[in-house]
């Protein structure tokens, strides 16, 4: 640990103060709850510097003092912890026919959620609708010290952060080249807004809140209509050169197969997505909800279970390519796919064992996310929480 001094040549006082605050709050967020002495031990900062930082966080209401530990001789140290009630995070999962809004506290605990029909594919419809919701949330939570900490929007496509537009969405093409963040900022100024594709956000949500907290190598496959893949390795998402890696839903698994919305034929998405499941069932979400499908699986409806088995077969074909390419330790199925449970997983394994030598499947875990329909929205919350330390520092320095 390098010790930074405000009067040295390493930088000015304000920079050093921010760096010290970053060490202190990051340590609190990672090891909470803990004492000031423990923060000093973990960061290498002196106790006076730690107390100065922590006292400021407590004064602002972002950190709270708890009881004493009673584990040391002499005067027992006081524990400090994040004040999870100091603000809210908003995760928004945009799908083809609806969008889901998840509101959590600063620990990611759900406070509220709502699903709103996307009655028009015009992106301005979404912008107006979500702006109204965010304004109401800002009013409802104005008593919290940080208010709305940030908004994480998850889209069924890719967002170019350099040009600040939706780069490409095969299933929501009306949004292509739309400046989503800037249009929202016009209507709800002052909010920090993050945008990511569903596969990236879903992987982040699973690592942050789901069953992959200890996974070093994770492949996250999500489908709420189309299909996309997020690859997470040792703390980082693999996004590629321009941020569009993971378009494996549009990899070809059937030459001269079904025509895809992307313009190609035989895409994995056309055979292994929720959209494909509805085609197998020859129905629509309006006629048969995903809840109806899940209930059909539970009661052993032969038509529904047969369709899910076929879907799993094609999932297995695509996942065989993913396994050969990335050698993951864990594969998580998210979005609405996760609701199909063991029936889907068993079919996937049957296909994988036919296509891949057993030695390459050893130690591989495949599971359905417990986060269910809110899994991708949790990914939106995860985007916000990854920047929480920065938000707390900036807000602490405001007069």
N, C-alpha and C positions, 0 to 999 in steps of 0.2 A: 504494500500500500504506500503510495506517495503522499507525504504530508504536505498540505498546501497552506501557505502562510499569506495573509492579506498584505503584508508589507514587503513581500519578496518580489523577485523579478518574474514570477510565473504568471502574473496577470493582475488585473485590478480587483478591488475589494468585492464588487458586485458579482464578478464571475466566480471568484472563490466561494462566496456565500452560496451561490446557486449550486455549485458542485457539491459543497458540503450538505446542502439541503437534499440534493438528489441522492446522495449516499444514505442519509438518514431515513428519508421516506421510502426509498426502495427496500431498505432493510426491514422497516416496519411492515410493509406490504408482503414481503416474502416470508418473514418469520413470526408474524403476529400471533399472540401478544408477547411482548418482551419488555425488559427494563431498559432504562437509559444506559446503565452500565453494560448491558449485553450489546446494545447498539454500538457503543464505543469499542467494545471488544471485536465485534464483527467487521466494523468499518475501518478501524485503525485511527479514527478521529479521537481527539482528546475529549474528556468528559464535559468540559465547559462548552466546547463547540456543539456537542450533541445536545446538551441541555438547552442551549440557545435555540437550536433548530426545532427541537421537540416542543419547547414552550411556545414558540410562535405557532406551530401547528395546532396546539391545544387552544391557544388564545383565539385562533380563527375558527375553531370548532370542527376542524377536519380530523383531528385525533383526540381521543378521550383517555383519561386516566382511569384505570381499573383498580382493583384491590391489590394488596401486596402478595408476594409469592410465599414468604415465610420459609424459604429454602436456604437462607444464608444466616451467618452469625451477625449479631448486632442488629441495627435497624434494617428491617426487611425492605427490599426495593419495590417501588411502585411500578406496576406493569402499564404499558401504554398500548393502544390498539387503534386501528382505523375506526372512525365514526361512520358506520355504514349508512346512517340516516342523513348524512351531510349532503347527499345529492342523489340523482337518479340517472340511470343509463337507459337509452332507448335503442332497441334492435328492431330493424324492419326487414322482413323477408318478402320480397316482391316475386310473385308467381305470375302465371299467365292469366289466371282468372280472378285472383284475389291478392291482397297483401296482408301480412300479419304484423302486428305491432306488439312487442314485448317490452314491458317496463320493469326494471329491476333496481335494487339498491346498489350500493357500491361494492357489495360482495357477490353480486350477480343473483341474489335471491329474488324470485319473481314477486312483483307487487301487483301486476295487472297484465292482461293480454287481450287483444281483440283481433278479429278477422273481418276485413272489409272487402266486399266484392269490388273487383276492378271492372267497372261497368263499361269502360272504354279503354282501348289500347293506346289512345293518344297520351303521350307522356305528361302533357299539361294537366290532364284529369288527375293523375296521381299526385303531381306537385301541389295542386290546389287542395286535394283531399288531405294529404299528409301535413301540409302547412297548417290547416285548421286544427288538426289533432295536436301538433306540436305546440301551437299557441295555447291551446287549452291545458296541455300538460305543464307548460311554463307557468301558467296562472295557478294551477292546482298545487304546484310544488315550489312556489315562490318563497315559502317559509324556510326552505332548506338552504344551507349556507352556499352550496354550489349550484343549486337549481338543477337544470339539465346539464350534466357533465359533457355529454356528447351524444351523437346519433350515428349508428352504424347501419348503413343501407346495403342490403344484399340483393343483387340483381341476377336474373337468369342470362348472364352475358358477361362481357368484359369491359372494364372502365379504364380509359387511358388517362392516367394522372398528369401526363405532360400536356395534353391538349384539353383536359378536363371535359371530355365527352364520353358517352357510351360508345365503346369501340365497335362492338359487334354483339348482337343477340339474335341467334337463329330463330328462336321461337317468339320473340317480341321485336320484330324488325322495325316497327314504328319508332322504337327508341334509338335506333342506330344514329350516331352523331349528335345525340341530344346532350346539351350541357346541364346535366342533372344537378350537380352541386351548386353551380352559379345561379340557376333558376330558383332553387330552394333558398339560397342565401338572400336573394332579393326579397323574399316573402317572410323569412324568419331570420333576420340578421343577428349576428353575434353567436350563433350556434356553431360548434365544431362538428363537421359532417365528414364521415368516412364512407367510401363506396368500395365494395369488393364483390367478385363473383361468388355464387353460391358454394362452389366447391372449395374455395379458399376459406371463406367464412365458416363453412360447416366444419372443416378440419380444425380451425382455430377454436371453435366452440366445443368440439369434442375433446380437444386437449385441455381446454380451460375448465370445462364443466362436466364432461362426460366420462366414459370409461377408458380413455386413452391418456390419462394424466401422466402415466409412467412410460408411455411408448416412445421409443427413439425413432422408429420408422413406421409411419402410418400412411395408409392409402384410404382416403375418404371418398366414397361413391354416393352421390346424392341424386335423387330424382323426385321432383314434385310434378313434373310433366316431361321435360327433356331429361338429359343425363349428362353429368359432368364429374370430373375426378380431381381431387386435391391431393398432392403428395407433400407430406411433412417429414422432415428428416433432421434430427438433432437440433430442434428448436427453431428451424426455419422452414418456410414454405418454398417449394420449388415453383417459381413463377415464369421462368424462361426469360429470353432476351427482352421481349416487349410486354411481358405480363399476361400472356395468353396461353401459357402451358396448362394442360389439363383438359384440352378439348377432345378427350378420348371418346366421348359420346359420339363424335363424328369420325372415329376410325372405322374402317371398312371391315365387316365380318362376313359379308355376303356379296360376292361379285354380282353386279346387275340385279341387286335386290330392290327393296322398296325405295321409292323416291323420298328423300329427306327434305325438310324445310331449308337446309343449308345449300341445297342444289345438287348434292351428290346422291349416290345410291348405296344402299346396303349398310348404312351407318349403324353402329352398335345401338344408338339411341332408339332406332326404329323397331328394335326387337327386345330391348331389356329395360325400358323406362316405364313410368306410370302411364304415359301415353300409349305405349305398346300393350300394356295390360288391358286398357279399356278397348283397344282394337280386338284383342283376343276374346274379350267378353261381349264384343259387338254391342256396346252401350256407351253412355256418356256419364260424366260426373253429375250432370243434372238428373239423370235417371237412376243412377246408382252411386251413392257417395262412397268415399273410401271407408267410412265407418260400416257401411253395408257390406263391403268386401271383407273387412276384418271379421265381422260377425259371421259371414258365410264360411270363412276359413274355420272359425271356432266351432261351428256346428257341423262341419264336414261336408258342405255343399260340393258335390262332385264337379260341377261346372266351374266353380270358382277355384277350387284347389287344383284342378287340371290346368287352368290358365296360369296360376301362380307357379306350378311346376315347370311349365314351358318357359315362362319368364325367367325362372331360375336357371334353366338350361342355357339360355342366351346370356344371362349374367355371367355364368361360368365361362363361356367362350371368351367373352371380353376380359374377364378377370384373369384368365390364363395368360393373355398378352401382358396385362399389368404386372402379374407376378414374375413373368420372364424378364420384363424390362426393369422392374424396380426392386425385386426381392424384398418386399415389405415384411415386417414382423407382425403387423396387425392390419386387417382390412375392416373398416367400419362402413356399414350401409346406413345412410341417413335420409333425411327428408321423409316423404311418404313411404319410400321403400322399407324403412325401418319398421313400419307397422305390420308388415307381412310376416315377420317373425320366423320361427323355425321351419315353416313350410318352404319358404324361399331359401333359407340357409342350407337345408338338407339337399335341395335340388342343385344348388350351386356346387356343393361338395361332390355330389355324384358326377357332375360334369368335369370338375377339376381332376378327379382321380382317373378319369378316362383320358385326359389330355396331357397331364404333367406327371413325370416320374415321382414316386412317393418321396424320394429323398429331398426333393425341392419343396415339398409341402410340410416337412417336419417343422414343428414349433410355430407354424402359421396359425393365427387366430382370426376367425371371421365372425363378426357379431353385428347385431342390429342396435343402433344407438338407443339408449334409454331416454334420450331427450325428445324422441318422437317428433311430432309435428312442429315443435318449437326449437328443434335442433339448430336449424339454419339461422333463426332469429337470435338464438344464443350466440351464434358466431358474430352477429352484428354487435351484440353487447361486448363480446370479447375484444372487438376492434377498439371500442371506447376504453375498456379497462387497461389495455396495453399502454395507453397514453395517460393513465390516471396520475402517475407521479408528476408528470409535466404539468398537468392541470392544477394539481395541489400546490406545486411550487409557484406557478404564475399567479394563482389566486392569493397565496400567502404574501406575496410581495406587493400586492395592490394596497394602496393607502385607504 
